[in-house]
Amino acid sequence: MGDGRARAATTDGDRRDDGAAATRTAREANGDATARGEDARASEDARGRGARVARERATRDGAKARARGAARAGAATRARRGLNIATTTAVGTYVCWMLMGTVAWISHLGERAPWLRFALPAEGYPGNAPSSAGALGFVARNVPLSLVFVVPHSVFLPSRLRKIFGKHGRLMYNFVSAATLHVFLLNFTPLKTPVVMTIPFNANFHNALSIGCLAYASYAFLSSPATLGLLGVSSALELRDSKYSNPAAGMDAITWMGVTTWRLGGASAFVLFTGLSIIPRELTLGDCITRCVAAVYLRQRSRSFREWVEKIEGIHLLTWILRGTLLSFACHGALRGGGNVRTVGWILFGAASLAGILRLAESESPNAKKRSISRAASFDVAEAAPAALDDVARVNRPERWHAWNPHARMT
């Protein structure tokens, strides 16, 4: 009986030991499962953090790439803008230099003032070997050469070039015109004889008059904001202010130079510049032929010139009277010096014929459609032309400011 109880106790102890062992085993299993779950969660968290870090890194890299792209695009834009400004400035400067240099070349300023030759196109005067075949050879040599300028200037108009070069169309038109005119001046063959007229006053005074008037007219031309529109600079640089717009459709540089000179200095400055200062010291037959052809071409091609001349009719006639007076004095001096009366008569007849031809060229065709040059340019006699002090008393208060400040844009 005692042995039964001992065996029962042993069995109970074994059972308890087995239960404890099972409990420990279950606990260990649960612990392992918990550990594995925690490891799985930790691994999942690690993978999530890695993905977030990767996404954040990708976002930062994308932002940096976009910033670098924007910086490169901005640098490229600034480079293009800088190149556009530099190119436009260079072309505009060249066109202005050619315009001023052509005026100097017409008056033979480089020949009269040799110290200016280095700064003038074609040295500022017709310096090539003269024609040895007389007037016919002079015409035969220079007429084909003139087509180098006339054809591009008449065919490749700003409206056509704008379709090719966009906002640079007008600037390109001026550049082509200036370059072809430069070629013409460099290759022009002069005709030195016969001498039609010699200026009858002091050579130093004549030089000072030509240089002073050219400098004044150049300042008037360059200081007007509308000149940038005429040259095509404002459209190339996208200057939106209306004061930089083209002064008028079809306006030419020569006419605008005269207009700006009038506005800044009045009628006296205009007469001195266009009537006296651009006449060379010795006016030859070749000079007369060249001026006649150029003047007819300007009057036929430029409506703005004809309308401007019509508005300043009296002053324009005064310039012709002054030129006729100079010619008369020159002929009188030639006769007193033993000149040929027949030669003097032919000179006067040629001068009268030239004046008649130019006068006819200035007149409008009876069937021509009359229209104003431009409302924006305000080429009214009461506003655009009278810029001298004598006219100040005859205008009302708002217009008086424009009389004192001729470059102010008028509407």
VEXDREN-2710 file (C-alpha; in Angstrom, 1 decimal):
% VEXDREN-2710
k/r/px/py/pz
1/MET/0.0/0.0/0.0
2/GLY/2.9/2.2/0.8
3/ASP/4.4/1.3/-2.5
4/GLY/1.2/2.4/-4.3
5/ARG/1.3/5.7/-2.7
6/ALA/4.9/6.2/-3.6
7/ARG/4.2/5.2/-7.2
8/ALA/1.2/7.6/-7.3
9/ALA/3.3/10.4/-5.9
10/THR/6.1/9.7/-8.4
11/THR/3.5/9.7/-11.2
12/ASP/2.1/13.0/-10.0
13/GLY/5.6/14.4/-9.8
14/ASP/6.4/13.2/-13.3
15/ARG/3.2/14.8/-14.5
16/ARG/4.0/18.0/-12.9
17/ASP/7.5/17.9/-14.3
18/ASP/6.0/17.2/-17.8
19/GLY/3.5/20.1/-17.4
20/ALA/6.2/22.4/-16.3
21/ALA/8.4/21.2/-19.2
22/ALA/5.4/21.6/-21.6
23/THR/4.8/25.1/-20.1
24/ARG/8.4/26.0/-20.6
25/THR/8.4/24.6/-24.1
26/ALA/5.2/26.6/-24.9
27/ARG/6.7/29.7/-23.4
28/GLU/9.8/29.2/-25.4
29/ALA/7.8/28.6/-28.5
30/ASN/5.7/31.7/-27.8
31/GLY/9.0/33.6/-27.1
32/ASP/10.5/32.5/-30.3
33/ALA/7.3/33.4/-32.2
34/THR/7.3/36.8/-30.5
35/ALA/11.0/37.3/-31.3
36/ARG/10.4/36.3/-34.9
37/GLY/7.5/38.7/-35.1
38/GLU/9.5/41.5/-33.6
39/ASP/12.3/40.7/-35.9
40/ALA/9.9/40.7/-38.8
41/ARG/8.4/44.0/-37.7
42/ALA/11.9/45.4/-37.2
43/SER/12.9/44.2/-40.6
44/GLU/9.7/45.6/-42.1
45/ASP/10.4/48.9/-40.3
46/ALA/13.9/48.9/-41.6
47/ARG/12.7/48.2/-45.1
48/GLY/10.1/51.1/-44.7
49/ARG/12.8/53.4/-43.5
50/GLY/15.0/52.4/-46.4
51/ALA/12.2/53.1/-48.8
52/ARG/11.5/56.5/-47.2
53/VAL/15.1/57.3/-47.3
54/ALA/15.3/56.3/-50.9
55/ARG/12.3/58.3/-51.8
56/GLU/13.6/61.3/-49.9
57/ARG/17.0/60.9/-51.6
58/ALA/15.3/60.6/-55.0
59/THR/13.2/63.7/-54.2
60/ARG/16.3/65.7/-53.2
61/ASP/18.2/64.4/-56.3
62/GLY/15.2/65.4/-58.5
63/ALA/15.1/68.8/-56.9
64/LYS/18.8/69.3/-57.4
65/ALA/18.5/68.1/-61.0
66/ARG/15.7/70.5/-61.6
67/ALA/17.6/73.3/-60.0
68/ARG/20.7/72.5/-62.1
69/GLY/18.5/72.4/-65.2
70/ALA/16.9/75.7/-64.3
71/ALA/20.3/77.2/-63.6
72/ARG/21.6/76.0/-67.0
73/ALA/18.4/77.2/-68.7
74/GLY/18.8/80.6/-67.0
75/ALA/22.5/80.8/-67.9
76/ALA/21.6/79.9/-71.5
77/THR/18.9/82.6/-71.6
78/ARG/21.3/85.2/-70.1
79/ALA/23.9/84.2/-72.6
80/ARG/21.5/84.5/-75.5
81/ARG/20.3/87.9/-74.2
82/GLY/23.8/89.1/-73.8
83/LEU/24.7/88.0/-77.3
84/ASN/21.6/89.7/-78.7
85/ILE/22.4/92.9/-76.9
86/ALA/26.1/92.8/-78.0
87/THR/25.2/92.0/-81.6
88/THR/22.4/94.5/-81.8
89/THR/24.6/97.2/-80.4
90/ALA/27.4/96.4/-82.8
91/VAL/25.1/96.4/-85.8
92/GLY/23.4/99.6/-84.7
93/THR/26.7/101.3/-84.2
94/TYR/28.0/100.3/-87.6
95/VAL/24.8/101.6/-89.3
96/CYS/25.1/104.9/-87.5
97/TRP/28.8/105.1/-88.4
98/MET/28.0/104.5/-92.0
99/LEU/25.3/107.1/-92.1
100/MET/27.5/109.8/-90.5
101/GLY/30.4/108.7/-92.7
102/THR/28.4/108.9/-95.9
103/VAL/27.5/112.5/-95.1
104/ALA/31.2/113.2/-94.6
105/TRP/32.1/111.4/-97.8
106/ILE/29.6/113.5/-99.8
107/SER/31.3/116.7/-98.5
108/HIS/34.8/115.2/-99.1
109/LEU/35.5/115.9/-95.4
110/GLY/38.3/113.3/-95.4
111/GLU/40.1/115.1/-98.2
112/ARG/39.7/118.5/-96.5
113/ALA/40.6/117.3/-93.0
114/PRO/43.1/114.4/-93.4
115/TRP/43.3/113.8/-89.6
116/LEU/39.7/112.5/-89.8
117/ARG/40.3/109.8/-92.4
118/PHE/41.0/107.0/-90.0
119/ALA/37.6/107.5/-88.4
120/LEU/35.5/107.6/-91.6
121/PRO/34.4/104.9/-94.0
122/ALA/36.3/104.9/-97.3
123/GLU/38.5/107.6/-95.7
124/GLY/35.7/110.1/-96.0
125/TYR/36.1/111.1/-99.6
126/PRO/36.2/109.6/-103.2
127/GLY/39.9/108.7/-103.1
128/ASN/40.2/106.1/-105.8
129/ALA/41.9/106.7/-109.2
130/PRO/39.7/109.0/-111.2
131/SER/38.0/108.0/-114.5
132/SER/40.2/108.5/-117.5
133/ALA/37.3/108.1/-120.0
134/GLY/35.4/111.3/-119.1
135/ALA/31.8/111.5/-118.0
136/LEU/30.7/108.4/-120.1
137/GLY/33.4/106.3/-118.5
138/PHE/32.4/107.6/-115.0
139/VAL/28.8/106.6/-115.6
140/ALA/29.6/103.3/-117.1
141/ARG/31.8/102.4/-114.2
142/ASN/29.6/103.6/-111.3
143/VAL/26.1/102.8/-112.5
144/PRO/26.5/99.0/-112.3
145/LEU/28.3/99.5/-109.0
146/SER/25.4/101.4/-107.6
147/LEU/23.1/98.4/-108.1
148/VAL/25.0/96.7/-105.3
149/PHE/23.3/99.1/-103.0
150/VAL/20.1/99.9/-104.9
151/VAL/18.8/96.4/-105.4
152/PRO/19.0/95.1/-101.8
153/HIS/17.8/98.5/-100.5
154/SER/14.8/98.4/-102.8
155/VAL/14.0/94.7/-102.8
156/PHE/14.8/93.3/-99.3
157/LEU/12.5/95.5/-97.4
158/PRO/12.0/95.3/-93.6
159/SER/8.6/93.6/-94.1
160/ARG/10.1/90.8/-96.1
161/LEU/13.2/90.4/-93.9
162/ARG/10.9/90.2/-90.8
163/LYS/9.4/87.0/-92.1
164/ILE/12.9/85.5/-92.1
165/PHE/14.6/87.1/-89.2
166/GLY/11.6/87.9/-87.0
167/LYS/12.2/90.8/-84.6
168/HIS/15.6/91.4/-86.2
169/GLY/14.1/92.1/-89.6
170/ARG/14.5/95.9/-89.6
171/LEU/17.9/95.7/-88.0
172/MET/19.1/93.3/-90.7
173/TYR/17.6/95.6/-93.4
174/ASN/19.7/98.5/-92.1
175/PHE/22.8/96.3/-91.8
176/VAL/22.5/95.1/-95.4
177/SER/21.9/98.7/-96.6
178/ALA/24.9/100.0/-94.7
179/ALA/27.2/97.1/-95.8
180/THR/26.3/97.5/-99.5
181/LEU/26.7/101.3/-99.3
182/HIS/30.1/100.7/-97.7
183/VAL/31.1/98.5/-100.7
184/PHE/29.9/101.3/-103.1
185/LEU/31.9/104.0/-101.4
186/LEU/35.0/101.8/-101.3
187/ASN/34.9/101.1/-105.0
188/PHE/33.5/104.4/-106.4
189/THR/35.4/105.9/-109.3
190/PRO/35.4/109.7/-109.1
191/LEU/35.5/112.3/-111.9
192/LYS/37.8/115.1/-110.9
193/THR/37.3/117.4/-113.8
194/PRO/35.8/119.7/-114.8
195/VAL/35.4/121.7/-111.5
196/VAL/31.9/123.2/-111.5
197/MET/32.3/125.4/-108.4
198/THR/34.8/126.3/-105.7
199/ILE/33.4/127.4/-102.3
200/PRO/34.0/131.2/-102.2
201/PHE/34.9/131.5/-98.5
202/ASN/37.8/130.5/-96.2
203/ALA/38.7/126.8/-96.2
204/ASN/39.2/126.6/-92.4
205/PHE/35.7/128.2/-91.9
206/HIS/34.2/125.7/-94.4
207/ASN/35.9/122.8/-92.6
208/ALA/34.7/124.0/-89.2
209/LEU/31.2/124.5/-90.6
210/SER/31.1/120.9/-92.0
211/ILE/32.5/119.2/-88.9
212/GLY/30.3/121.3/-86.5
213/CYS/27.1/120.7/-88.5
214/LEU/27.8/116.9/-88.9
215/ALA/28.5/116.6/-85.1
216/TYR/25.3/118.6/-84.3
217/ALA/23.2/116.6/-86.7
218/SER/24.7/113.3/-85.4
219/TYR/23.8/114.3/-81.8
220/ALA/20.3/115.2/-82.8
221/PHE/19.9/111.9/-84.6
222/LEU/21.3/109.8/-81.8
223/SER/19.6/111.6/-79.0
224/SER/16.1/111.0/-80.3
225/PRO/14.6/107.8/-78.8
226/ALA/12.7/107.1/-82.0
227/THR/16.0/106.6/-83.8
228/LEU/16.2/103.2/-82.0
229/GLY/12.9/102.2/-83.7
230/LEU/14.2/103.4/-87.1
231/LEU/17.4/101.4/-86.8
232/GLY/15.5/98.3/-85.6
233/VAL/17.3/98.3/-82.2
234/SER/14.1/98.6/-80.2
235/SER/12.4/95.6/-81.8
236/ALA/15.5/93.5/-81.6
237/LEU/15.9/94.3/-77.9
238/GLU/12.1/94.2/-77.3
239/LEU/11.8/97.7/-75.9
240/ARG/8.1/98.1/-75.4
241/ASP/7.9/101.9/-74.6
242/SER/6.2/103.8/-77.4
243/LYS/8.9/106.4/-77.5
244/TYR/11.3/103.8/-79.0
245/SER/8.9/102.9/-81.8
246/ASN/9.7/103.6/-85.5
247/PRO/8.9/107.3/-86.2
248/ALA/6.9/106.5/-89.3
249/ALA/6.3/103.7/-91.7
250/GLY/8.6/104.1/-94.6
251/MET/10.8/106.7/-92.9
252/ASP/14.4/106.8/-94.2
253/ALA/17.5/107.6/-92.2
254/ILE/18.5/110.7/-94.3
255/THR/15.1/112.3/-93.8
256/TRP/15.0/111.4/-90.2
257/MET/18.4/113.0/-89.7
258/GLY/17.1/116.2/-91.2
259/VAL/13.9/116.1/-89.1
260/THR/15.8/115.6/-85.8
261/THR/18.3/118.4/-86.7
262/TRP/15.3/120.7/-87.3
263/ARG/13.6/119.7/-84.1
264/LEU/16.7/120.2/-82.0
265/GLY/18.1/123.3/-83.6
266/GLY/15.3/124.9/-85.7
267/ALA/15.3/126.0/-89.3
268/SER/18.8/127.7/-89.1
269/ALA/20.5/124.4/-88.1
270/PHE/18.6/122.6/-90.8
271/VAL/19.6/125.1/-93.5
272/LEU/23.3/125.1/-92.4
273/PHE/23.5/121.3/-92.3
274/THR/21.6/120.4/-95.5
275/GLY/22.2/123.6/-97.5
276/LEU/25.9/124.5/-96.9
277/SER/27.9/122.1/-94.8
278/ILE/27.7/119.1/-97.1
279/ILE/29.0/120.9/-100.2
280/PRO/32.6/119.9/-100.9
281/ARG/35.3/122.5/-101.3
282/GLU/35.6/121.8/-105.1
283/LEU/32.4/120.6/-106.6
284/THR/33.1/118.6/-109.8
285/LEU/30.9/117.4/-112.6
286/GLY/31.2/113.9/-111.1
287/ASP/29.9/115.2/-107.7
288/CYS/26.9/116.8/-109.5
289/ILE/26.0/113.7/-111.3
290/THR/26.3/111.6/-108.2
291/ARG/24.2/114.0/-106.1
292/CYS/21.6/114.3/-108.9
293/VAL/21.1/110.5/-109.1
294/ALA/21.1/110.1/-105.3
295/ALA/18.6/112.9/-104.9
296/VAL/16.2/111.6/-107.5
297/TYR/16.4/108.1/-106.0
298/LEU/15.6/109.5/-102.5
299/ARG/12.7/111.6/-103.7
300/GLN/11.2/108.7/-105.7
301/ARG/11.7/106.0/-103.1
302/SER/10.8/108.0/-99.9
303/ARG/7.3/109.3/-99.5
304/SER/8.3/110.6/-96.0
305/PHE/11.0/112.8/-97.6
306/ARG/8.5/114.3/-100.1
307/GLU/5.9/115.0/-97.4
308/TRP/8.5/116.5/-95.1
309/VAL/9.8/118.8/-97.8
310/GLU/6.2/119.8/-98.5
311/LYS/5.7/120.8/-94.9
312/ILE/8.9/122.9/-94.8
313/GLU/8.5/124.3/-98.3
314/GLY/9.8/127.8/-97.6
315/ILE/12.9/126.7/-95.8
316/HIS/13.7/124.1/-98.4
317/LEU/13.5/126.7/-101.1
318/LEU/15.8/128.9/-99.0
319/THR/18.5/126.1/-99.1
320/TRP/18.3/126.2/-102.9
321/ILE/18.6/130.0/-102.9
322/LEU/21.7/129.8/-100.8
323/ARG/23.2/127.1/-103.1
324/GLY/22.4/129.3/-106.1
325/THR/24.0/132.3/-104.4
326/LEU/27.2/130.3/-103.8
327/LEU/27.2/129.1/-107.4
328/SER/26.7/132.7/-108.6
329/PHE/29.6/134.0/-106.5
330/ALA/31.8/131.1/-107.7
331/CYS/31.0/131.9/-111.4
332/HIS/31.6/135.6/-110.8
333/GLY/35.0/134.8/-109.3
334/ALA/35.8/132.5/-112.2
335/LEU/34.9/135.2/-114.8
336/ARG/37.0/137.7/-112.9
337/GLY/39.9/135.3/-113.0
338/GLY/39.7/134.9/-116.8
339/GLY/37.2/132.1/-117.0
340/ASN/35.3/131.1/-120.1
341/VAL/31.9/132.7/-120.4
342/ARG/30.5/129.7/-122.3
343/THR/31.7/127.4/-119.6
344/VAL/30.1/129.5/-116.9
345/GLY/26.8/129.6/-119.0
346/TRP/26.8/125.8/-119.2
347/ILE/27.4/125.5/-115.5
348/LEU/24.4/127.8/-114.7
349/PHE/22.3/125.9/-117.2
350/GLY/23.2/122.6/-115.6
351/ALA/22.5/123.9/-112.2
352/ALA/19.1/125.2/-113.3
353/SER/18.3/121.9/-115.0
354/LEU/19.3/120.0/-111.9
355/ALA/17.0/122.1/-109.7
356/GLY/14.2/121.6/-112.1
357/ILE/14.7/117.8/-112.1
358/LEU/14.8/117.6/-108.4
359/ARG/11.8/119.9/-108.0
360/LEU/9.8/117.6/-110.4
361/ALA/10.9/114.5/-108.4
362/GLU/9.7/116.1/-105.2
363/SER/6.2/116.7/-106.5
364/GLU/3.5/114.0/-105.9
365/SER/1.7/112.4/-108.8
366/PRO/-1.8/113.8/-109.3
367/ASN/-3.2/110.3/-108.9
368/ALA/-1.1/109.5/-105.8
369/LYS/-3.1/108.7/-102.7
370/LYS/-2.4/111.4/-100.1
371/ARG/-1.8/110.2/-96.6
372/SER/0.0/111.4/-93.6
373/ILE/3.4/109.8/-92.8
374/SER/2.4/108.7/-89.3
375/ARG/0.1/110.0/-86.6
376/ALA/2.7/108.9/-84.0
377/ALA/5.4/110.9/-85.7
378/SER/3.2/114.1/-85.6
379/PHE/4.7/115.7/-88.7
380/ASP/2.4/118.7/-88.4
381/VAL/4.0/122.0/-89.2
382/ALA/2.8/123.5/-85.8
383/GLU/4.5/120.6/-83.9
384/ALA/7.3/118.8/-85.7
385/ALA/8.9/121.5/-87.9
386/PRO/8.9/124.8/-85.9
387/ALA/11.4/124.0/-83.1
388/ALA/13.1/127.3/-83.2
389/LEU/12.7/129.9/-80.4
390/ASP/10.9/132.3/-82.7
391/ASP/8.0/129.9/-82.8
392/VAL/7.6/129.7/-79.0
393/ALA/5.5/132.8/-78.7
394/ARG/3.0/131.6/-81.3
395/VAL/2.1/128.3/-79.6
396/ASN/-0.1/127.7/-76.6
397/ARG/1.1/126.4/-73.2
398/PRO/1.1/122.6/-73.9
399/GLU/2.8/123.1/-77.2
400/ARG/5.4/125.5/-75.8
401/TRP/7.1/122.6/-74.0
402/HIS/7.5/120.7/-77.3
403/ALA/9.0/123.8/-78.9
404/TRP/11.7/124.0/-76.2
405/ASN/12.1/120.2/-76.0
406/PRO/11.8/119.1/-79.7
407/HIS/12.6/115.4/-79.1
408/ALA/9.6/114.9/-76.9
409/ARG/7.2/112.5/-78.6
410/MET/4.0/114.2/-79.7
411/THR/0.5/112.7/-80.3
END
